[in-house]
Amino acid sequence: MLKIDSFKLSIAGALAFACLAVPQTLPQSAGQNANAERSSQFGARLLTPSSNLTESAILPEAMHLYDRAVTELHRGHAIAAEKDALRALQIDPKFADASALAATAALVQQQFERASAEAAQAIRSNASDEKAYVILATAQNYLGRYSDAAAALRHVRPREQQTWQVAYQWARAEAGLQNVQQCLEWTNRAALSAPPDFAPLHLLRASVLLTMGDNACAADELEIYLQLPSVNASQRDLLTHELQRLRALPRSSAASPSATGN
């Protein structure tokens, strides 16, 4: 069983705003403009209309609201973005990207049930919308519905599964399902291209490596995590003690390439 218990007091805070798997964690207040541009790589992909949805196929009023919602979300105004996306959907009920955008904004607000429902609506409107499946999986991971998260991710093409954002959500689902080896493989894949300051990935890797008995590599990941500015003081104090404990343990008898990611 994954040894997340020793990290449980810190994991909740560390992952609280990793909904979009962005390079830095999102701010406690969605309206804090200082960190607005941090909804970058993954967010930008989510906010791009699907190739089968052109402006000519969408009512102009709905498209105007959608464009405004995109801008609002990038500026950190998640509440306003969700409202405008839903207003666009009322005008054009088949506007799948409006549903996906509303779901994204709900994720930022940590409204996971709502995000799940809105992502499901996007999928009903466009069953080939892979970004909606990723949003759905992210919400399901936060709700502890790991089997549902994995089922959603299976709709994502293998090429897209190579992205660190999708790999990270796969790792979270496998961790919840207690599939330790699969979790490690997905974290290794995510680590190949994830920004080095994406703190939640380091914490998850520390946990799975500890579960597999690789104390030294688990300590290395935890040390990287503690060096990142997103870690708050209470997390840092708690996990510094955990790091010291890990460093005092015997090194694992063998650290395989699969465990280290090399």
C-alpha positions as CSV (number, residue, x, y, z in Angstrom):
1,M,0.0,0.0,0.0
2,L,1.3,3.4,-0.9
3,K,2.9,5.1,2.1
4,I,1.1,8.3,1.7
5,D,0.0,8.4,5.3
6,S,3.4,9.9,6.4
7,F,2.8,12.7,4.0
8,K,-0.9,13.1,4.4
9,L,-0.8,16.4,6.3
10,S,1.3,18.0,3.6
11,I,-0.1,16.4,0.5
12,A,-3.5,18.1,0.8
13,G,-1.9,21.5,0.7
14,A,0.7,20.6,-1.9
15,L,-1.9,19.3,-4.3
16,A,-4.7,21.6,-3.5
17,F,-4.2,23.8,-6.5
18,A,-2.6,21.4,-8.9
19,C,-5.9,20.8,-10.6
20,L,-4.6,22.0,-14.0
21,A,-1.2,20.4,-13.5
22,V,0.4,23.8,-14.3
23,P,4.1,24.5,-13.7
24,Q,3.4,26.4,-10.5
25,T,0.5,25.9,-8.1
26,L,-2.3,28.3,-8.5
27,P,-3.0,31.0,-5.9
28,Q,-5.3,30.5,-2.9
29,S,-7.5,33.1,-4.4
30,A,-8.4,32.7,-8.0
31,G,-8.6,36.4,-8.3
32,Q,-4.9,37.1,-7.4
33,N,-3.6,38.6,-10.6
34,A,0.0,38.2,-9.5
35,N,-0.1,34.5,-10.5
36,A,-2.7,34.8,-13.2
37,E,-0.3,33.8,-16.1
38,R,0.7,30.6,-14.2
39,S,-2.3,28.8,-15.8
40,S,0.0,28.3,-18.8
41,Q,0.8,25.1,-20.6
42,F,-2.0,22.8,-19.7
43,G,-4.5,25.6,-19.4
44,A,-3.7,27.0,-22.8
45,R,-4.4,23.6,-24.3
46,L,-7.7,23.3,-22.5
47,L,-8.9,26.7,-23.7
48,T,-8.3,26.1,-27.4
49,P,-11.6,25.3,-29.3
50,S,-11.7,21.8,-30.8
51,S,-10.8,21.5,-34.4
52,N,-14.4,20.6,-35.3
53,L,-15.7,23.7,-33.7
54,T,-15.2,26.7,-35.9
55,E,-16.5,30.2,-35.3
56,S,-18.9,29.8,-38.1
57,A,-20.5,26.8,-36.4
58,I,-21.0,28.6,-33.1
59,L,-23.5,31.4,-32.5
60,P,-21.6,34.7,-32.4
61,E,-23.0,35.7,-29.0
62,A,-21.8,32.4,-27.5
63,M,-18.4,32.8,-29.0
64,H,-18.0,36.3,-27.6
65,L,-18.8,35.1,-24.1
66,Y,-16.5,32.1,-24.5
67,D,-13.6,34.4,-25.6
68,R,-14.3,36.6,-22.6
69,A,-14.3,33.6,-20.3
70,V,-10.9,32.5,-21.7
71,T,-9.4,35.9,-21.0
72,E,-10.9,35.9,-17.5
73,L,-9.5,32.5,-16.6
74,H,-6.0,33.5,-17.8
75,R,-6.3,36.6,-15.6
76,G,-7.2,34.4,-12.6
77,H,-10.9,35.3,-12.5
78,A,-12.2,31.7,-12.3
79,I,-15.6,32.6,-11.0
80,A,-16.4,35.1,-13.7
81,A,-14.9,32.7,-16.3
82,E,-17.2,29.9,-15.3
83,K,-20.3,32.1,-15.3
84,D,-19.5,33.4,-18.8
85,A,-18.7,29.9,-20.1
86,L,-22.1,28.7,-18.8
87,R,-23.8,31.7,-20.3
88,A,-22.3,30.8,-23.7
89,L,-23.5,27.3,-23.2
90,Q,-27.1,28.5,-22.6
91,I,-27.0,30.3,-25.9
92,D,-25.5,27.4,-27.7
93,P,-26.2,24.1,-25.8
94,K,-23.9,22.1,-28.2
95,F,-20.9,24.3,-27.6
96,A,-18.7,21.6,-26.0
97,D,-15.7,23.8,-25.5
98,A,-17.8,26.1,-23.3
99,S,-18.6,23.2,-21.1
100,A,-15.0,22.2,-21.0
101,L,-14.0,25.8,-20.1
102,A,-16.6,25.9,-17.3
103,A,-15.2,22.7,-16.0
104,T,-11.7,24.1,-16.0
105,A,-12.8,27.1,-14.1
106,A,-14.6,24.9,-11.6
107,L,-11.4,23.0,-11.1
108,V,-9.5,26.1,-10.3
109,Q,-12.1,26.9,-7.6
110,Q,-11.8,23.3,-6.2
111,Q,-15.4,22.6,-7.1
112,F,-14.7,19.1,-8.2
113,E,-18.2,17.7,-8.4
114,R,-19.2,20.7,-10.6
115,A,-16.1,20.3,-12.7
116,S,-16.9,16.6,-13.2
117,A,-20.5,17.4,-14.3
118,E,-19.5,20.1,-16.7
119,A,-16.7,18.0,-18.2
120,A,-19.3,15.1,-18.7
121,Q,-21.6,17.6,-20.4
122,A,-18.7,18.5,-22.8
123,I,-18.2,14.9,-23.6
124,R,-21.9,14.4,-24.3
125,S,-21.7,17.2,-26.8
126,N,-18.4,16.0,-28.3
127,A,-17.4,12.5,-27.5
128,S,-14.0,13.0,-29.3
129,D,-13.0,16.0,-27.1
130,E,-9.9,14.6,-25.4
131,K,-9.3,17.7,-23.3
132,A,-12.7,17.1,-21.7
133,Y,-11.7,13.6,-20.7
134,V,-8.5,15.0,-19.1
135,I,-10.5,17.5,-17.2
136,L,-13.0,14.8,-16.1
137,A,-10.1,12.6,-15.0
138,T,-8.6,15.4,-13.0
139,A,-11.8,16.1,-11.2
140,Q,-12.3,12.4,-10.5
141,N,-8.9,12.0,-9.1
142,Y,-9.6,14.8,-6.6
143,L,-12.9,13.2,-5.7
144,G,-11.1,9.9,-5.0
145,R,-12.8,8.1,-7.9
146,Y,-9.7,6.7,-9.3
147,S,-11.2,4.0,-11.4
148,D,-13.4,6.6,-13.1
149,A,-10.3,8.8,-13.6
150,A,-8.5,5.9,-15.3
151,A,-11.5,5.1,-17.5
152,A,-11.6,8.8,-18.7
153,L,-7.9,8.8,-19.4
154,R,-8.2,5.7,-21.6
155,H,-10.1,8.0,-24.1
156,V,-6.9,10.0,-24.6
157,R,-4.8,9.0,-27.6
158,P,-1.4,7.4,-26.8
159,R,0.4,10.4,-28.3
160,E,-1.4,12.8,-25.9
161,Q,-0.6,10.4,-23.0
162,Q,3.0,11.1,-23.5
163,T,2.5,14.7,-22.3
164,W,3.5,15.3,-18.7
165,Q,0.1,16.7,-17.8
166,V,-1.7,13.5,-18.8
167,A,1.0,11.3,-17.4
168,Y,0.7,13.0,-14.0
169,Q,-3.1,12.4,-13.9
170,W,-2.5,8.8,-14.8
171,A,0.0,8.5,-11.9
172,R,-2.5,10.0,-9.5
173,A,-5.1,7.5,-10.6
174,E,-2.7,4.5,-10.3
175,A,-1.6,5.7,-6.9
176,G,-5.2,5.8,-5.7
177,L,-5.8,2.3,-7.1
178,Q,-2.6,1.2,-5.2
179,N,-0.9,0.1,-8.5
180,V,2.5,1.0,-7.3
181,Q,4.6,0.0,-10.3
182,Q,2.2,1.6,-12.8
183,C,2.2,4.8,-10.6
184,L,6.0,4.9,-10.7
185,E,6.1,4.4,-14.5
186,W,3.7,7.3,-15.0
187,T,5.6,9.5,-12.7
188,N,8.8,8.7,-14.5
189,R,7.1,9.6,-17.8
190,A,5.8,12.8,-16.4
191,A,9.2,13.7,-15.0
192,L,10.8,13.6,-18.5
193,S,9.1,16.9,-19.5
194,A,7.4,18.4,-16.5
195,P,8.8,21.7,-15.3
196,P,11.3,21.0,-12.5
197,D,9.4,23.3,-10.1
198,F,6.1,21.4,-10.4
199,A,6.1,20.4,-6.7
200,P,3.3,17.9,-6.5
201,L,5.1,15.5,-8.9
202,H,8.1,15.4,-6.6
203,L,6.0,14.7,-3.6
204,L,4.1,11.9,-5.4
205,R,7.4,10.4,-6.6
206,A,8.8,10.5,-3.1
207,S,5.8,8.6,-1.8
208,V,5.9,5.9,-4.5
209,L,9.7,5.4,-4.2
210,L,9.3,5.1,-0.4
211,T,6.6,2.5,-0.9
212,M,9.0,0.5,-3.1
213,G,11.7,0.7,-0.5
214,D,14.0,3.0,-2.3
215,N,14.7,5.2,0.7
216,A,17.6,7.2,-0.9
217,C,15.7,8.2,-4.1
218,A,12.6,9.0,-2.0
219,A,14.7,11.3,0.1
220,D,16.2,12.9,-3.0
221,E,12.7,13.7,-4.4
222,L,11.5,15.0,-1.0
223,E,14.6,17.2,-0.8
224,I,13.9,18.7,-4.2
225,Y,10.3,19.3,-3.1
226,L,11.4,21.1,0.0
227,Q,13.6,23.4,-2.0
228,L,10.7,24.7,-4.1
229,P,9.2,28.1,-3.1
230,S,5.6,26.8,-3.2
231,V,6.1,24.8,-0.1
232,N,4.6,26.6,2.9
233,A,6.2,26.8,6.3
234,S,4.1,24.1,8.0
235,Q,4.8,21.6,5.2
236,R,8.4,22.5,5.2
237,D,8.8,21.8,9.0
238,L,6.9,18.6,8.8
239,L,8.6,17.2,5.8
240,T,12.1,18.3,6.9
241,H,11.7,16.0,9.8
242,E,10.6,13.2,7.4
243,L,13.6,13.9,5.2
244,Q,15.9,13.6,8.1
245,R,14.3,10.3,9.1
246,L,14.7,9.0,5.5
247,R,18.3,10.0,5.4
248,A,18.9,8.0,8.6
249,L,17.4,4.8,7.1
250,P,19.5,2.2,5.4
251,R,19.8,2.6,1.6
252,S,17.6,0.3,-0.4
253,S,19.3,-2.9,-1.3
254,A,19.0,-2.1,-5.0
255,A,17.8,1.0,-6.9
256,S,16.7,-0.1,-10.3
257,P,16.7,2.1,-13.3
258,S,12.9,2.0,-13.4
259,A,12.8,3.4,-9.8
260,T,15.1,6.2,-10.5
261,G,13.7,7.1,-13.8
262,N,17.2,6.9,-15.5
